[in-house]
Amino acid sequence: MAEPKLLTISGSLRKGSYNRMLLSEAAAAFGPAEVTEADLHLPLYDGDLEQAEGVPAKVAVLTEQIREADAIVIASPEYNKGISGVLKNALDWVSRVPGNVLSQKPIVVVSAAAGRTGGEVAQFMTLSCLASFQACIIPGPGVLVAGAGNEFDDSGKLTSESYRKALAARMEMLRKEVSK
Ligand SMILES: Cc1cc2nc3c(=O)[nH]c(=O)nc-3n(C[C@H](O)[C@H](O)[C@H](O)COP(=O)(O)O)c2cc1C
């Protein structure tokens, strides 16, 4: 059987993003897969732009990647106790493409943040947005990496056994869902 397609989506764009590191760790924990990292450098959602030009090419690429993915992991940073604008913007664009590509899509949401709650509010908001897409959210022990600046080594690996275990458990559940 061909390897499953895993799409990783980071709500942070920066190169040294802890959420991107967390996604690499998630992909490794998922096991053999064809992994694609989504690019959320998208124009801001603008109804006039949409009307004049339709869905931007980069949104079409993202939508296609979602459609083709067997499973998705989303990592959301927390900005001012909320979801990052980058991630929300991407979800808003995707929602404008007919056919709801996120419907029933197996998804795990994780987060890494500087604060003590590890981005809990942002993660909750992300899950809340995904509910309106009727995505297949994989439940389980939350992966909320608090004080993220101290939780990854120089090569981007999680240093804490408890986070690694929680992530592995979650990714195992995602893999099981995909193998059904
Ligand atoms: C605009 C902004 C707002 C932030 N608000 C929060 C917050 O509400 N809670 C929190 O834990 N961290 C907050 N932070 C710190 C981020 O958690 C931290 O920068 C984190 O590393 C961002 O994720 P990244 O490493 O994936 O880019 C904020 C950072 C920025 C830039």
The ligand as an SDF file (V2000), in Angstrom:
LIG
                    3D

 31 33  0  0  0  0  0  0  0  0999 V2000
    1.6710   39.0800   18.5410 C   0  0  0  0  0  0  0  0  0  0  0  0
    2.0390   38.0240   19.5490 C   0  0  0  0  0  0  0  0  0  0  0  0
    1.1290   37.7020   20.5560 C   0  0  0  0  0  0  0  0  0  0  0  0
    1.4210   36.6950   21.4660 C   0  0  0  0  0  0  0  0  0  0  0  0
    0.4820   36.3160   22.3780 N   0  0  0  0  0  0  0  0  0  0  0  0
    0.7010   35.2250   23.1460 C   0  0  0  0  0  0  0  0  0  0  0  0
   -0.3300   34.6770   23.9740 C   0  0  0  0  0  0  0  0  0  0  0  0
   -1.4380   35.1710   24.0350 O   0  0  0  0  0  0  0  0  0  0  0  0
   -0.0640   33.5460   24.6840 N   0  0  0  0  0  0  0  0  0  0  0  0
    1.1800   32.9520   24.6490 C   0  0  0  0  0  0  0  0  0  0  0  0
    1.3670   31.9270   25.3090 O   0  0  0  0  0  0  0  0  0  0  0  0
    2.1610   33.4460   23.8750 N   0  0  0  0  0  0  0  0  0  0  0  0
    1.9610   34.5540   23.1200 C   0  0  0  0  0  0  0  0  0  0  0  0
    2.9490   35.0400   22.3030 N   0  0  0  0  0  0  0  0  0  0  0  0
    4.2630   34.3790   22.2970 C   0  0  0  0  0  0  0  0  0  0  0  0
    4.2370   33.1830   21.3500 C   0  0  0  0  0  0  0  0  0  0  0  0
    3.6660   32.0920   22.0160 O   0  0  0  0  0  0  0  0  0  0  0  0
    5.6710   32.8480   20.9250 C   0  0  0  0  0  0  0  0  0  0  0  0
    6.2180   33.9340   20.2160 O   0  0  0  0  0  0  0  0  0  0  0  0
    5.7020   31.5750   20.0930 C   0  0  0  0  0  0  0  0  0  0  0  0
    7.0480   31.1900   19.9750 O   0  0  0  0  0  0  0  0  0  0  0  0
    5.0700   31.7830   18.7330 C   0  0  0  0  0  0  0  0  0  0  0  0
    5.0270   30.5940   18.0110 O   0  0  0  0  0  0  0  0  0  0  0  0
    6.1510   30.1970   16.9410 P   0  0  0  0  0  0  0  0  0  0  0  0
    7.4290   29.9070   17.7180 O   0  0  0  0  0  0  0  0  0  0  0  0
    5.6270   28.9600   16.3020 O   0  0  0  0  0  0  0  0  0  0  0  0
    6.3170   31.3380   15.9930 O   0  0  0  0  0  0  0  0  0  0  0  0
    2.6830   36.0460   21.4030 C   0  0  0  0  0  0  0  0  0  0  0  0
    3.5980   36.4080   20.4020 C   0  0  0  0  0  0  0  0  0  0  0  0
    3.2830   37.3690   19.4830 C   0  0  0  0  0  0  0  0  0  0  0  0
    4.2680   37.7050   18.3780 C   0  0  0  0  0  0  0  0  0  0  0  0
  1  2  1  0
  2  3  1  0
  2 30  2  0
  3  4  2  0
  4  5  1  0
  4 28  1  0
  5  6  2  0
  6  7  1  0
  6 13  1  0
  7  8  2  0
  7  9  1  0
  9 10  1  0
 10 11  2  0
 10 12  1  0
 12 13  2  0
 13 14  1  0
 14 15  1  0
 14 28  1  0
 15 16  1  0
 16 17  1  0
 16 18  1  0
 18 19  1  0
 18 20  1  0
 20 21  1  0
 20 22  1  0
 22 23  1  0
 23 24  1  0
 24 25  2  0
 24 26  1  0
 24 27  1  0
 28 29  2  0
 29 30  1  0
 30 31  1  0
M  END
$$$$
